[in-house]
Amino acid sequence: MNLIIVGGATATGKTELSIGLAQQFKCPILNFDSVQIFREFNIGTSKPSLEERKGVEHHLIDEIDPLENYSAGEYQRAATKRLAELAARGVEHVILVGGTGFYLRALLYGMYAAPTIEEPIRQYARQLVETLGSKEAHRKLSQLDEDSAKKVHENDSYRITRALELALSGFSMQALRADFESKEPLYRSLFLGVQLPREDLKKRVTKRTQRFLNQGLIEEAQHLSHKYPQSRALGSVGYKEVLECLKTPHWQMDALEEQIVRSTMLLAKRQTTWFKAIEPMNWLNPESPLEEAKKLGLHFLDKGCQAS
């Protein structure tokens, strides 16, 4: 199976690029965005429209109930199974698109062998994060396991909780990862990315945020928070800012837009850092990414045919 992977920061045009490549190479798309995989989270995730999905077969979008506590390991198993099913149908190459790096890493390199954590420790770790908040819990993690804390963002409450569970049990998440991170990918892969100058990206993020708000992001966030109050996806960028803003008396739309843009730019910075560490990553010309991607894709697939 050949994988053409379209990665990079949010709002850089990955969806449009992946659809263009899928149409060119007549192959399906498999998502590795951790929020698009949930059903009903639509506006704030910038999912490809139903019209776009009619023309290209998409996988692992709108697959999971919003209350499911979905993990990278579950994604790895689901994506591996889906790729095997596609291969059984005679599909030889697939476009992967998304921005959740640890989902992609799990698929390409497998998951590290995580030790069993006793339930009292799990509960204590969850209570720490809920009581202290993610930033203070991150400081606590730094005291217990500095190396792992450096690899986890202070707002990522899920991964902070997981790292605390391991640290409190005498393990290091970063040390456990070290073995599988040095492996060769499990699939033959071509890595493609689009990187925009910061000011250009901010303009796109601002325009997209305004579109989300005009399309009903506030109403969608309110509806989902009432229907699925325990959903982890409510903590993702866009939904989190809306729900926090609505708790404030006399909130202003301009302030909400500014906060979403700020959070999105921070997310984009983390994503760019993650994808820059990939070797070899082919960074495309932002002026004409599709044309360059088609050329690289053709060369990649031709070499695969010659080798087989």
BELURCOR-V102893 format. One line per field, one symbol per residue. burial: b if it has 24 or more other ideal C-beta (glycine too) atoms within 12 Angstrom, else e. Layout:
burial: ???
This chain:
burial: bbbbbbbbbbbbbbbbbbbbbbeebebbbbbbbbbbbbbbbbbbbbbbeeeeeeebbbbbbebbebeeebbbeebbebbbebbeebeeeebebbbbbbbbbbbbbbbbbbbbeeeebeeeeeeebbebbeeeebeebbebbeebbeebbebbbbbbbbbbbbbbbbbbbebbbbebbeebbeeebebbbbbbbbbbeeeebbebbeebbeebbeeebbebbebbbeebeebbbbbbbbbbbbbebbeeeeeeeeebbebbbebbbbbbbbbbebbeebeebbbbebeebbeebbebbeebbeeeeeee
